[in-house]
């Protein structure tokens, strides 16, 4: 049984939650999110807390139990404080700019890479940093991973796009003649 699933999810000040059928919805200052609960999981709103419980005890239900609680917790944190990812561009001539709802990356290719920013994400670009903010952690993480995958950091020179808290393990290059 999941230890995470047992913990109730408290709703902070200014956040409203509702459960209707198998859909949990949360609304706060940063936005509104909803999540469909899988069969075998039950969610109740008691005293300003979401309480997640299992109806069955098969393997899939046990697997979904802690995941459902964690997803609801991420939704509550997202609509109250929001989620943020910062990406860094390392390399000579590596730049990023915003053109309307598109992120344009110049990262060493013969052409610029244009990526459409999802509507739920707010992006800002400072010199060699891309800051992404959203209430939905899943959409934010997926888009940040797509941006990073256009030119991931390489281990010899460290050039590429990396998360700000990511550590790139560097390798030594070839040794010269002896």
ROPADREN-980925 format. One record per atom (N, C-alpha, C): residue in one letter; atom name; x, y, z. Coordinates in steps of 0.02 Angstrom, whole numbers, always signed. Layout:
N
[a,CA,[X,Y,Z]]
...
END
This chain:
178
[x,N,[+43,-59,+0]]
[x,CA,[+0,+0,+0]]
[x,C,[+45,+62,+0]]
[x,N,[+26,+111,-38]]
[x,CA,[+65,+172,-46]]
[x,C,[+63,+214,+17]]
[x,N,[+121,+236,+39]]
[x,CA,[+124,+281,+97]]
[x,C,[+105,+352,+75]]
[x,N,[+122,+369,+13]]
[x,CA,[+104,+436,-12]]
[x,C,[+29,+442,-20]]
[x,N,[-4,+389,-44]]
[x,CA,[-75,+391,-56]]
[x,C,[-117,+403,+6]]
[x,N,[-91,+383,+63]]
[x,CA,[-128,+390,+126]]
[x,C,[-132,+462,+149]]
[x,N,[-84,+504,+130]]
[x,CA,[-82,+572,+154]]
[x,C,[-137,+615,+121]]
[x,N,[-174,+654,+160]]
[x,CA,[-224,+698,+129]]
[x,C,[-190,+758,+96]]
[x,N,[-223,+786,+46]]
[x,CA,[-197,+845,+11]]
[x,C,[-236,+906,+36]]
[x,N,[-202,+950,+73]]
[x,CA,[-235,+1009,+101]]
[x,C,[-242,+1063,+47]]
[x,N,[-299,+1097,+48]]
[x,CA,[-310,+1153,+2]]
[x,C,[-289,+1217,+36]]
[x,N,[-240,+1254,+8]]
[x,CA,[-219,+1317,+39]]
[x,C,[-272,+1371,+31]]
[x,N,[-260,+1428,+63]]
[x,CA,[-306,+1485,+60]]
[x,C,[-314,+1509,-12]]
[x,N,[-376,+1519,-34]]
[x,CA,[-388,+1545,-101]]
[x,C,[-394,+1491,-155]]
[x,N,[-391,+1427,-136]]
[x,CA,[-396,+1373,-184]]
[x,C,[-460,+1335,-170]]
[x,N,[-499,+1324,-224]]
[x,CA,[-562,+1287,-218]]
[x,C,[-555,+1220,-254]]
[x,N,[-582,+1168,-224]]
[x,CA,[-580,+1102,-254]]
[x,C,[-649,+1072,-258]]
[x,N,[-659,+1027,-306]]
[x,CA,[-723,+993,-313]]
[x,C,[-711,+923,-342]]
[x,N,[-756,+877,-323]]
[x,CA,[-754,+809,-350]]
[x,C,[-824,+795,-378]]
[x,N,[-827,+780,-443]]
[x,CA,[-892,+762,-473]]
[x,C,[-882,+699,-514]]
[x,N,[-911,+644,-489]]
[x,CA,[-901,+580,-523]]
[x,C,[-829,+558,-517]]
[x,N,[-797,+548,-574]]
[x,CA,[-727,+527,-573]]
[x,C,[-680,+583,-597]]
[x,N,[-702,+647,-589]]
[x,CA,[-661,+704,-609]]
[x,C,[-648,+749,-549]]
[x,N,[-585,+762,-536]]
[x,CA,[-565,+807,-482]]
[x,C,[-545,+873,-515]]
[x,N,[-573,+929,-492]]
[x,CA,[-555,+994,-520]]
[x,C,[-533,+1040,-464]]
[x,N,[-483,+1081,-480]]
[x,CA,[-453,+1127,-432]]
[x,C,[-448,+1195,-466]]
[x,N,[-466,+1248,-429]]
[x,CA,[-463,+1315,-457]]
[x,C,[-429,+1361,-406]]
[x,N,[-382,+1402,-431]]
[x,CA,[-346,+1447,-388]]
[x,C,[-325,+1509,-425]]
[x,N,[-282,+1550,-395]]
[x,CA,[-261,+1613,-427]]
[x,C,[-221,+1603,-491]]
[x,N,[-186,+1547,-500]]
[x,CA,[-145,+1536,-559]]
[x,C,[-182,+1500,-616]]
[x,N,[-243,+1476,-603]]
[x,CA,[-280,+1442,-656]]
[x,C,[-327,+1389,-630]]
[x,N,[-352,+1349,-677]]
[x,CA,[-400,+1296,-661]]
[x,C,[-376,+1232,-694]]
[x,N,[-375,+1176,-656]]
[x,CA,[-352,+1112,-682]]
[x,C,[-402,+1057,-663]]
[x,N,[-406,+1005,-704]]
[x,CA,[-448,+948,-687]]
[x,C,[-411,+884,-705]]
[x,N,[-432,+829,-673]]
[x,CA,[-398,+765,-679]]
[x,C,[-449,+709,-675]]
[x,N,[-447,+662,-722]]
[x,CA,[-492,+605,-721]]
[x,C,[-464,+548,-680]]
[x,N,[-502,+525,-631]]
[x,CA,[-481,+471,-587]]
[x,C,[-496,+404,-620]]
[x,N,[-448,+357,-617]]
[x,CA,[-458,+291,-645]]
[x,C,[-504,+249,-602]]
[x,N,[-535,+198,-631]]
[x,CA,[-579,+154,-590]]
[x,C,[-539,+120,-535]]
[x,N,[-570,+111,-478]]
[x,CA,[-537,+80,-421]]
[x,C,[-509,+130,-371]]
[x,N,[-509,+194,-389]]
[x,CA,[-484,+247,-345]]
[x,C,[-543,+292,-329]]
[x,N,[-548,+312,-266]]
[x,CA,[-602,+356,-244]]
[x,C,[-571,+418,-211]]
[x,N,[-597,+477,-229]]
[x,CA,[-573,+539,-201]]
[x,C,[-632,+576,-169]]
[x,N,[-621,+599,-107]]
[x,CA,[-673,+636,-71]]
[x,C,[-643,+702,-46]]
[x,N,[-686,+751,-38]]
[x,CA,[-665,+816,-12]]
[x,C,[-693,+822,+58]]
[x,N,[-649,+816,+109]]
[x,CA,[-671,+819,+179]]
[x,C,[-632,+874,+215]]
[x,N,[-667,+920,+245]]
[x,CA,[-638,+973,+286]]
[x,C,[-581,+1011,+251]]
[x,N,[-590,+1027,+188]]
[x,CA,[-539,+1063,+151]]
[x,C,[-479,+1022,+131]]
[x,N,[-486,+956,+131]]
[x,CA,[-433,+910,+111]]
[x,C,[-459,+860,+61]]
[x,N,[-419,+843,+11]]
[x,CA,[-435,+788,-34]]
[x,C,[-409,+725,-1]]
[x,N,[-452,+674,+5]]
[x,CA,[-432,+610,+34]]
[x,C,[-440,+557,-21]]
[x,N,[-386,+522,-36]]
[x,CA,[-385,+472,-89]]
[x,C,[-387,+403,-56]]
[x,N,[-430,+358,-82]]
[x,CA,[-434,+290,-55]]
[x,C,[-443,+241,-112]]
[x,N,[-427,+177,-98]]
[x,CA,[-434,+124,-148]]
[x,C,[-500,+88,-138]]
[x,N,[-532,+70,-193]]
[x,CA,[-593,+30,-190]]
[x,C,[-575,-44,-198]]
[x,N,[-532,-60,-245]]
[x,CA,[-510,-129,-256]]
[x,C,[-440,-139,-228]]
[x,N,[-412,-198,-241]]
[x,CA,[-344,-210,-217]]
[x,C,[-301,-246,-269]]
[x,N,[-321,-241,-333]]
[x,CA,[-280,-272,-385]]
[x,C,[-217,-231,-397]]
[x,N,[-172,-258,-436]]
[x,CA,[-106,-227,-446]]
[x,C,[-112,-158,-479]]
[x,N,[-156,-150,-528]]
[x,CA,[-163,-86,-563]]
[x,C,[-191,-32,-516]]
[x,N,[-238,-50,-473]]
[x,CA,[-267,-3,-426]]
[x,C,[-214,+19,-375]]
[x,N,[-174,-28,-351]]
[x,CA,[-121,-10,-304]]
[x,C,[-70,+37,-337]]
[x,N,[-56,+26,-402]]
[x,CA,[-10,+69,-438]]
[x,C,[-39,+139,-448]]
[x,N,[-104,+143,-461]]
[x,CA,[-136,+208,-474]]
[x,C,[-149,+248,-410]]
[x,N,[-149,+216,-353]]
[x,CA,[-168,+247,-290]]
[x,C,[-123,+306,-272]]
[x,N,[-58,+294,-267]]
[x,CA,[-11,+347,-249]]
[x,C,[-3,+398,-305]]
[x,N,[-9,+374,-368]]
[x,CA,[-3,+419,-425]]
[x,C,[-60,+470,-426]]
[x,N,[-121,+447,-410]]
[x,CA,[-179,+492,-409]]
[x,C,[-170,+546,-355]]
[x,N,[-146,+526,-297]]
[x,CA,[-135,+574,-243]]
[x,C,[-81,+624,-262]]
[x,N,[-27,+601,-291]]
[x,CA,[+28,+645,-311]]
[x,C,[+6,+694,-365]]
[x,N,[-34,+670,-412]]
[x,CA,[-59,+714,-465]]
[x,C,[-104,+768,-437]]
[x,N,[-148,+750,-391]]
[x,CA,[-192,+800,-359]]
[x,C,[-151,+851,-320]]
[x,N,[-99,+828,-285]]
[x,CA,[-55,+873,-248]]
[x,C,[-20,+921,-295]]
[x,N,[+4,+896,-353]]
[x,CA,[+38,+939,-402]]
[x,C,[-11,+991,-431]]
[x,N,[-74,+971,-440]]
[x,CA,[-124,+1018,-465]]
[x,C,[-136,+1074,-415]]
[x,N,[-142,+1055,-350]]
[x,CA,[-154,+1105,-298]]
[x,C,[-95,+1154,-293]]
[x,N,[-34,+1128,-295]]
[x,CA,[+25,+1171,-294]]
[x,C,[+28,+1215,-356]]
[x,N,[+9,+1189,-413]]
[x,CA,[+11,+1226,-476]]
[x,C,[-37,+1284,-477]]
[x,N,[-99,+1275,-453]]
[x,CA,[-147,+1330,-456]]
[x,C,[-136,+1380,-400]]
[x,N,[-98,+1362,-348]]
[x,CA,[-85,+1410,-294]]
[x,C,[-19,+1446,-304]]
[x,N,[+36,+1411,-319]]
[x,CA,[+102,+1443,-326]]
[x,C,[+128,+1440,-397]]
[x,N,[+109,+1389,-435]]
[x,CA,[+134,+1381,-503]]
[x,C,[+199,+1342,-506]]
[x,N,[+215,+1318,-564]]
[x,CA,[+277,+1280,-576]]
[x,C,[+321,+1320,-623]]
[x,N,[+387,+1312,-615]]
[x,CA,[+434,+1350,-656]]
[x,C,[+493,+1306,-676]]
[x,N,[+513,+1310,-738]]
[x,CA,[+573,+1276,-763]]
[x,C,[+616,+1328,-798]]
[x,N,[+681,+1325,-786]]
[x,CA,[+729,+1371,-817]]
[x,C,[+778,+1329,-858]]
[x,N,[+785,+1347,-922]]
[x,CA,[+831,+1314,-967]]
[x,C,[+887,+1362,-985]]
[x,N,[+949,+1336,-990]]
[x,CA,[+1007,+1378,-1006]]
[x,C,[+1034,+1357,-1074]]
[x,N,[+1053,+1406,-1115]]
[x,CA,[+1085,+1393,-1179]]
[x,C,[+1160,+1404,-1171]]
[x,N,[+1200,+1353,-1185]]
[x,CA,[+1272,+1358,-1181]]
[x,C,[+1302,+1344,-1250]]
[x,N,[+1339,+1391,-1276]]
[x,CA,[+1371,+1383,-1341]]
[x,C,[+1377,+1449,-1376]]
[x,N,[+1428,+1456,-1418]]
[x,CA,[+1440,+1518,-1454]]
[x,C,[+1384,+1526,-1506]]
[x,N,[+1350,+1583,-1502]]
[x,CA,[+1297,+1597,-1550]]
[x,C,[+1230,+1565,-1535]]
[x,N,[+1224,+1528,-1480]]
[x,CA,[+1161,+1497,-1462]]
[x,C,[+1115,+1551,-1432]]
[x,N,[+1059,+1563,-1465]]
[x,CA,[+1012,+1614,-1442]]
[x,C,[+940,+1588,-1445]]
[x,N,[+897,+1622,-1409]]
[x,CA,[+826,+1608,-1410]]
[x,C,[+789,+1674,-1411]]
[x,N,[+732,+1674,-1445]]
[x,CA,[+690,+1734,-1445]]
[x,C,[+617,+1714,-1453]]
[x,N,[+573,+1758,-1431]]
[x,CA,[+502,+1747,-1438]]
[x,C,[+475,+1785,-1497]]
[x,N,[+434,+1751,-1538]]
[x,CA,[+400,+1784,-1594]]
[x,C,[+326,+1765,-1587]]
[x,N,[+288,+1809,-1556]]
[x,CA,[+217,+1794,-1544]]
[x,C,[+211,+1736,-1495]]
[x,N,[+178,+1681,-1516]]
[x,CA,[+171,+1622,-1474]]
[x,C,[+221,+1568,-1493]]
[x,N,[+276,+1588,-1526]]
[x,CA,[+327,+1540,-1546]]
[x,C,[+393,+1555,-1511]]
[x,N,[+430,+1502,-1497]]
[x,CA,[+497,+1508,-1470]]
[x,C,[+545,+1489,-1527]]
[x,N,[+589,+1535,-1545]]
[x,CA,[+635,+1525,-1600]]
[x,C,[+705,+1514,-1571]]
[x,N,[+735,+1457,-1586]]
[x,CA,[+801,+1439,-1560]]
[x,C,[+852,+1437,-1616]]
[x,N,[+909,+1469,-1604]]
[x,CA,[+966,+1464,-1649]]
[x,C,[+1019,+1426,-1610]]
[x,N,[+1024,+1361,-1624]]
[x,CA,[+1068,+1318,-1584]]
[x,C,[+1116,+1277,-1625]]
[x,N,[+1148,+1309,-1675]]
[x,CA,[+1201,+1276,-1711]]
[x,C,[+1179,+1241,-1774]]
[x,N,[+1117,+1241,-1792]]
[x,CA,[+1094,+1211,-1854]]
[x,C,[+1098,+1263,-1910]]
[x,N,[+1089,+1241,-1972]]
[x,CA,[+1089,+1287,-2028]]
[x,C,[+1024,+1327,-2031]]
[x,N,[+976,+1308,-1990]]
[x,CA,[+911,+1342,-1989]]
[x,C,[+890,+1354,-1916]]
[x,N,[+845,+1401,-1906]]
[x,CA,[+818,+1412,-1839]]
[x,C,[+764,+1360,-1825]]
[x,N,[+759,+1340,-1762]]
[x,CA,[+708,+1292,-1741]]
[x,C,[+651,+1332,-1710]]
[x,N,[+590,+1324,-1738]]
[x,CA,[+532,+1360,-1713]]
[x,C,[+487,+1311,-1677]]
[x,N,[+469,+1327,-1614]]
[x,CA,[+425,+1284,-1575]]
[x,C,[+366,+1325,-1551]]
[x,N,[+306,+1297,-1559]]
[x,CA,[+246,+1332,-1535]]
[x,C,[+238,+1320,-1461]]
[x,N,[+230,+1374,-1423]]
[x,CA,[+222,+1370,-1350]]
[x,C,[+150,+1354,-1335]]
[x,N,[+136,+1301,-1296]]
[x,CA,[+67,+1285,-1278]]
[x,C,[+34,+1344,-1240]]
[x,N,[-32,+1349,-1246]]
[x,CA,[-68,+1404,-1216]]
[x,C,[-63,+1408,-1141]]
[x,N,[-52,+1352,-1107]]
[x,CA,[-49,+1351,-1034]]
[x,C,[+19,+1374,-1007]]
[x,N,[+67,+1386,-1051]]
[x,CA,[+135,+1403,-1029]]
[x,C,[+150,+1476,-1045]]
[x,N,[+181,+1510,-996]]
[x,CA,[+205,+1578,-1007]]
[x,C,[+281,+1576,-1011]]
[x,N,[+309,+1601,-1065]]
[x,CA,[+381,+1597,-1076]]
[x,C,[+412,+1667,-1078]]
[x,N,[+472,+1672,-1049]]
[x,CA,[+512,+1733,-1054]]
[x,C,[+584,+1713,-1072]]
[x,N,[+617,+1756,-1110]]
[x,CA,[+686,+1741,-1132]]
[x,C,[+731,+1798,-1109]]
[x,N,[+784,+1780,-1072]]
[x,CA,[+836,+1828,-1051]]
[x,C,[+902,+1801,-1078]]
[x,N,[+937,+1841,-1116]]
[x,CA,[+1002,+1823,-1146]]
[x,C,[+1009,+1748,-1160]]
[x,N,[+1036,+1710,-1113]]
[x,CA,[+1047,+1639,-1125]]
[x,C,[+1003,+1595,-1081]]
[x,N,[+947,+1621,-1058]]
[x,CA,[+901,+1582,-1016]]
[x,C,[+831,+1585,-1043]]
[x,N,[+796,+1529,-1039]]
[x,CA,[+725,+1525,-1057]]
[x,C,[+688,+1506,-993]]
[x,N,[+642,+1548,-971]]
[x,CA,[+602,+1534,-911]]
[x,C,[+532,+1516,-933]]
[x,N,[+510,+1457,-910]]
[x,CA,[+443,+1433,-926]]
[x,C,[+403,+1427,-862]]
[x,N,[+341,+1452,-862]]
[x,CA,[+298,+1449,-803]]
[x,C,[+229,+1424,-823]]
[x,N,[+199,+1383,-779]]
[x,CA,[+133,+1357,-792]]
[x,C,[+103,+1330,-727]]
[x,N,[+36,+1322,-727]]
[x,CA,[+2,+1291,-671]]
[x,C,[+2,+1215,-679]]
[x,N,[+8,+1191,-741]]
[x,CA,[+5,+1120,-756]]
[x,C,[+76,+1092,-761]]
[x,N,[+96,+1052,-713]]
[x,CA,[+164,+1026,-711]]
[x,C,[+179,+979,-769]]
[x,N,[+131,+939,-789]]
[x,CA,[+141,+891,-843]]
[x,C,[+155,+926,-909]]
[x,N,[+115,+974,-927]]
[x,CA,[+125,+1011,-990]]
[x,C,[+191,+1048,-989]]
[x,N,[+207,+1079,-932]]
[x,CA,[+270,+1116,-925]]
[x,C,[+330,+1071,-934]]
[x,N,[+331,+1014,-901]]
[x,CA,[+387,+967,-905]]
[x,C,[+395,+939,-975]]
[x,N,[+339,+924,-1008]]
[x,CA,[+342,+897,-1076]]
[x,C,[+371,+947,-1125]]
[x,N,[+348,+1010,-1120]]
[x,CA,[+373,+1061,-1166]]
[x,C,[+447,+1076,-1152]]
[x,N,[+466,+1080,-1088]]
[x,CA,[+536,+1093,-1071]]
[x,C,[+581,+1037,-1097]]
[x,N,[+557,+975,-1094]]
[x,CA,[+596,+919,-1121]]
[x,C,[+603,+923,-1197]]
[x,N,[+550,+946,-1231]]
[x,CA,[+554,+954,-1304]]
[x,C,[+604,+1008,-1323]]
[x,N,[+605,+1063,-1285]]
[x,CA,[+653,+1117,-1299]]
[x,C,[+723,+1091,-1288]]
[x,N,[+735,+1055,-1233]]
[x,CA,[+801,+1028,-1218]]
[x,C,[+823,+978,-1271]]
[x,N,[+777,+939,-1297]]
[x,CA,[+795,+887,-1347]]
[x,C,[+814,+915,-1415]]
[x,N,[+801,+980,-1428]]
[x,CA,[+823,+1007,-1492]]
[x,C,[+899,+1008,-1497]]
[x,N,[+934,+1019,-1441]]
[x,CA,[+1007,+1017,-1440]]
[x,C,[+1029,+1001,-1368]]
[x,N,[+1027,+937,-1348]]
[x,CA,[+1046,+920,-1279]]
[x,C,[+1120,+935,-1267]]
[x,N,[+1139,+945,-1204]]
[x,CA,[+1210,+961,-1189]]
[x,C,[+1255,+902,-1206]]
[x,N,[+1312,+918,-1235]]
[x,CA,[+1359,+865,-1251]]
[x,C,[+1417,+864,-1200]]
[x,N,[+1447,+807,-1187]]
[x,CA,[+1493,+800,-1131]]
[x,C,[+1563,+828,-1141]]
[x,N,[+1583,+844,-1203]]
[x,CA,[+1652,+866,-1214]]
[x,C,[+1660,+941,-1205]]
[x,N,[+1617,+981,-1234]]
[x,CA,[+1622,+1054,-1228]]
[x,C,[+1567,+1083,-1184]]
[x,N,[+1514,+1045,-1171]]
[x,CA,[+1459,+1069,-1131]]
[x,C,[+1409,+1112,-1169]]
[x,N,[+1415,+1113,-1236]]
[x,CA,[+1370,+1153,-1277]]
[x,C,[+1301,+1119,-1280]]
[x,N,[+1248,+1160,-1283]]
[x,CA,[+1181,+1133,-1289]]
[x,C,[+1133,+1168,-1243]]
[x,N,[+1073,+1141,-1237]]
[x,CA,[+1022,+1168,-1193]]
[x,C,[+1015,+1121,-1134]]
[x,N,[+1019,+1150,-1074]]
[x,CA,[+1013,+1109,-1013]]
[x,C,[+968,+1144,-963]]
[x,N,[+941,+1105,-916]]
[x,CA,[+903,+1134,-861]]
[x,C,[+952,+1172,-816]]
[x,N,[+928,+1223,-782]]
[x,CA,[+973,+1264,-741]]
[x,C,[+1003,+1224,-683]]
[x,N,[+967,+1174,-657]]
[x,CA,[+992,+1135,-601]]
[x,C,[+1025,+1070,-624]]
[x,N,[+1031,+1059,-689]]
[x,CA,[+1061,+999,-716]]
[x,C,[+1138,+1005,-715]]
[x,N,[+1171,+950,-699]]
[x,CA,[+1244,+949,-700]]
[x,C,[+1265,+904,-758]]
[x,N,[+1304,+932,-804]]
[x,CA,[+1327,+895,-861]]
[x,C,[+1395,+865,-844]]
[x,N,[+1399,+798,-846]]
[x,CA,[+1462,+765,-832]]
[x,C,[+1508,+773,-891]]
[x,N,[+1564,+806,-880]]
[x,CA,[+1611,+821,-934]]
[x,C,[+1660,+763,-943]]
[x,N,[+1681,+752,-1005]]
[x,CA,[+1730,+701,-1020]]
[x,C,[+1794,+735,-1046]]
[x,N,[+1849,+702,-1035]]
[x,CA,[+1912,+727,-1061]]
[x,C,[+1915,+711,-1135]]
[x,N,[+1943,+756,-1175]]
[x,CA,[+1950,+744,-1247]]
[x,C,[+2007,+697,-1261]]
[x,N,[+2024,+692,-1323]]
[x,CA,[+2081,+649,-1343]]
[x,C,[+2145,+678,-1315]]
[x,N,[+2190,+634,-1299]]
[x,CA,[+2256,+657,-1277]]
[x,C,[+2300,+665,-1339]]
[x,N,[+2344,+713,-1336]]
[x,CA,[+2388,+727,-1394]]
[x,C,[+2443,+675,-1401]]
[x,N,[+2485,+683,-1452]]
[x,CA,[+2542,+637,-1461]]
[x,C,[+2590,+644,-1403]]
[x,N,[+2623,+588,-1389]]
[x,CA,[+2671,+590,-1333]]
[x,C,[+2741,+580,-1358]]
END
